[in-house]
Amino acid sequence: MAGLRLRAVGGFAGAFHRSENRMKGFWQDRPTLVTGGTGLVGGAVLRRLLRERADVVCLVRDWVPES
């Protein structure tokens, strides 16, 4: 990987930053199904995909107490 310049960010944040730069545009217009989009993790994933301009379909369960 000669010539690759990375910002000095350590740990998980550094790995995330590097992969984020490589994936620029990857999700744009890509059909994506998200399940659990109303939950904590699913909501964060959903927001990120929408920010990356993915074509998102979110599957949520209708909240009926009898189900």
N, C-alpha and C positions, 0 to 999 in steps of 0.2 A: 504494500500500500504506500508506495513512495509518493511523496508530494501531498499526502493527506494531512490537512491541518485540523486539529481538534481544539476546541476551547478547553481550558483547564477547569473542568467541573468534575468533582469526584463522585464516587458511589453510583447509586441507582439513577440519580438525576443526570449525571454525565452520560450514562448509557442511554437514557431516554432522549436526551438532547441530540445525541449522535444519530440515533435511529429515526428521530423526528425529521431531521434534515434529509436523510436518505429517502424517506417515504413521502416527501413533498409531492402532492398531486396524485398520490396513489389512490386515494379514496374518491377523488373527484368524479362524479357521474357514475360511480360503481354501485350497482344494486346491492343493498345490504339489509339483512333481516336482523332486528334486535328483539330479543325476548326479554321481558322484565324491565322495560324502559321506564317504569314508574318507581323502581327501587333505587337504592343508593348507588350501587355500581352501574346498573343499567342506565340510570339517568345521566351519569357522568360520561359513559360511553356514547350515549345518544347525542348529548351536547357536542362532544368532540367530533363525531361523524358529521353532524350538521355544519359545524364550523369548517370542516374539511370539504364541504359541498358534496357529500355522498348522497345517493338516491336511497333514502332510508324508509323502510317499512317497519313499524313497531307493533309487536304483538303484545297485547295486554289482556288480562283476564277481567271480565265484567265482575265487579264486586257485588255478589249476591250472597247474603249470609247463609242461605240454604245450600249453597254449592260446596 
